[in-house]
Amino acid sequence: MSQSPNASVLIQLASDIHQSKPPETIFKSLENTVIALFGYSLFTVLVYDAKSSTISRVYSTRQDVQPVGARKRVTSSPWAQLVLKDGRMYLGSTIEDMKVFSEYEFLATIGCESVLNVPIRSSLSGEIIGALALLGEPHKYDDADQGLAALVAVLVAGVVEASRDEILSRPFDSAKMETV
């Protein structure tokens, strides 16, 4: 019996996780899954630290523009409430919707005028520990299967949680942080 392309990439991701492959291998498999299921111009994985009210990148497909380890201060913005507190997805279809991000003008210059943010919950506590950030051309994610996006987030919750401590232990200059 043949598998659908969607099933194939999800099975590969689940297999890599099940085999306890290194985080960098799992994140690359996640990247392959996201490109196959949704597409993107930029894809990052963020970890959230409620104690310090910061988010930090643990994975990025564009190190030149969105490097791993970069940290942002989380404000009491509607986006932060929706994604990081309420655990709901954020769908932004146009550059107007992208204005929730301090770097929206720069993102537009690299072809990122829409976004799908998918919260990641801890498998143990249920708390929000991060988010998947898919960015693309205008209206890219309007018809995205959000249930499928949630499934992908559930699959990678363990590796994201395991990567959190290392990335959050890195020193940072809070005076130079952007906000979200």
N, C-alpha and C positions, 0 to 999 in steps of 0.2 A: 504494500500500500504506500503510495507516495504522500509526502507531507507538503502542506502549503508553504510558500516562502516565509510567511509570518511564523508558522510553527517551527520551521528550521532554525531561524535566528534565535527564537526564544529558547528552543531546546539546547542550542549551542551555549547560550549564556547560562542557562541553568546547569548544564553539564560542567562548565568551567567553575561555577560556584560550588557545585557538589564535590568536585575533585580537589577543592581547596587550592586552586591555582593562585599565584601571587596577585595582589591587588592590581598591579599594572596590567596583567593579562586580563583580569576580569573587567577592568575599566575599558580596555581596548575592545573586548567582546561586547560590552555595553554600547560603545560607540558604533560598532558594526550593527548592532540591533536597532539603535535609534535611527541610523541613516536608512536602514532597510524599511523600517516601519513608518517613519515620519519625515525623514529628510531634515536637513539643517544647513545653514551657512556657518553657524557657530554652535557648539554644544559644550556645556560645562556642567560639572557636578559640584554642588555647594554643600558645605557643612555649616550647621547653625549651632551657636553656643549661646544659650539663653542667659547664662551667668554674666558673660561679658557683653551681651547684646551685639554680637558680631556674626558675620558669615564669612567664610573663606573658601576659596576654590581648592578642591582636591584633584580635579581633572579638568583639562581643557583641550579642545581640538586646535586652538589657536594660541599657543604660548606667547606668540609675538604681540598679541593684543589683550589677552585675558589670561595672564600667567597663574600657574598653580601657586598657592600660598598667599595671593593677594587677598586682603581682608577689607571688609566694609562694616561701618557702624550701622546697626539696625535701628531705625527710628520708629516712631509710632505711626507710620504711614499706613494708608489703607492697604497697600500691597503687603506689607509685613503682617498686618492683622489677618488678612485673607490667607496667605500662604504659610507663614511661620507660626501663627497662633491658632488659626481655625483649621489649618490643614486642608485647605481647598485649593484647587488649581487656579492659576491665573492665565487667562487667554487674552493676549493683546494682538489685535489684527492689523493695526496701523501705527505709523510713527507717533500719532497722538497718544495712543495707548502705551507707547514705549517711554513716554515722559515720566513714568513712575521711577525710572532709573536715571541717576545723575549723569550717566555717560550716554544718554540716548542719542545725542547729536553725533558723537563719534561712532556709535553702533550703526547709525544710518549710513555713514560713509563706507562701511564694509558690507553693506547689503543686508543688514539686520533691522527690519522694520516691523517684525511681528515676533511674538514670543509665546511659548507654552511653558509655564513653570509648574512642575509636578512635585508636591511635597513628598518627602521620604520620612516615614515613621519608624521609630525603633521597634523592632520585633518584640523586645522585652517590655519596655515601658509604655509604648504607644505614643510617646512624645515625638514632636517633629525634630528630626536630627539633621535635616538638610533638604535639598531640592535638586531636581534635574532642571536645567535651563536649556531649552531648545529655541534657537533664534533663526529666523529666515526672512524671505521676502514678504511683502505685504500679503496678508490673508493666508499665509502658508498653513496655519494650523486650524483654520475655521472648521474644517471637516474632520479633524483628527479624532481618532477613537480614544477618548479620554479614559475609558475603562482599560484599554490596552496599555495606555501610559501609566495608569495606576499599578497594573500588574508588573510592569518593568520596574517601577519604584520599589515594589514589595520584594522582588527578586534580589535587588542590590542593596537592600537595607543593611544587611549584616556587614558587607564589605565597606560600606560608607561609614557605619558606626565604628568599625575597626580602624579605619583611616583617620577618624576624627581627632583622637588624642594626639597623634603625631603632628598633624597639620596645625592644630590649635596650640601646641606647645612652642611653636616657632615665635621668636620675638617679632614685635611689630611696633610701628610708630603711630600711636593713636592720633597724633596731630595731623598726619598726612592722609588719614582715611577718608574715602568717599562715603556717602550715605545711601541707604536704600529705604 
